[in-house]
Amino acid sequence: MTRVAILGAAHPHVSYALDEVAHRPSCELVAIAEPDPAMRSAHLAGAPDVPIYADPGELLAEHDVDVALVAGVYGERAAAVLAALEAGAHVLADKPLCTSLTQLDEIERAAERADRHVSVVFEKRFYPPTSAARRLLADGVLGELALVASTGPHKLNLPTRPAWFRSRAGYGGIAADLPVHDIDLVLDLTGATSGSVAAVTGNVRAADHPEFDDHVAVLLRAGSVTATIEANWLSPQAADVHGHYRMRLTGSEGTAELDWAYNTLTVATHDRAPWVQTLPPPRRPAAYFFDAVDAGREPEITTAASLLATRVALLAQESADTDVGARRFGS
């Protein structure tokens, strides 16, 4: 039996753990740590009746845990991750894993000492358009990948956002939060482990949230591929989707347009007119991790990949904060 605990329920992505517990007889939710009753009420509807603690350390002292799902206040996640690793648990984390490079270095050392997995749920990897696009690249349909361009607008839903989310201490920074999914995808699709990154952030609605930047543009060089990644909290409140997330892959032989919001993949090549690609079925966001734990193998989103994407995103935030230009990563 895989014993699962939730360390922080400040984001609805606690559903990652709840869904797997519901689908897997081999999983048991043993306890939850979340100090805020409002967060418990908002994000833990339908959770099994288990003990609830105010502090992750208290939970981990009382329960043996195999997998800890970390989804608390962003600025407090590093402490929860470190406590879980020290207790001998694997860590499955909502993004962002942490909010500073110092915290990330501590997590990297702790994961190595504990010999446990730390995996961030980069669920865009498992969306049907992504799976189909990965196959196109593997089959050479697009030729050699040259450029990636993505956009990630989000609705802020300001009246329901908690105060911590709108503070720098609680939230961290937009470059370390929203673009990290697409940073991970660029690194995953290219196989790159080194390159450079720069970012610019801004706050066009500062009167509503003075500590909270609401848009970011990232320029990422991953190996030989150049990616531009734009993300924001400015998606129109009246839009029919939370965010019209899209990515364009440009290769030497063709292009692929991933539209995650409307679940389509449109492809064109030099010798074939545009077509809409048939998509595979979706995958549950955290299934990959529990499959790996059950099989005793490394998860598909590895510790190394999780740390690298997080590092690049945090370097992008540092670039924006200090206005120092591109920051290099990898060897």
Buried (B, 14 or more C-beta within 10 A) or exposed (E): EBBBBBBBBBBBBBBBBBBBBEEBEEBBBBBBBBBBEEBBEBBBEEBEEBEBBEBBBBBBEEBEBBBBBBBBBBBBBBBBBBBBBBBBBBBBBBBBBBBBBEBBEBBBEBBEEBEBBBBBBBBBBBBBBBBBBBEBBEEEBBBEBEEBBBBBBBBBEBEEBBEBBBBBEBBBBBBBBBBBBBBBBBBBBBEBBEBBBBBBBBBEBEEEBEEBBBBBBBBBBBBEBBBBBBBBBBBEEEEEEEBBBBBBBBBEBBBBBBBBBEEBBBBBBEEEEEEEBEBBEEBBBBBBBBBBBEEEEEBBBBBEBBBBBBBBBBBBBBBBBEEEEBBEBBE
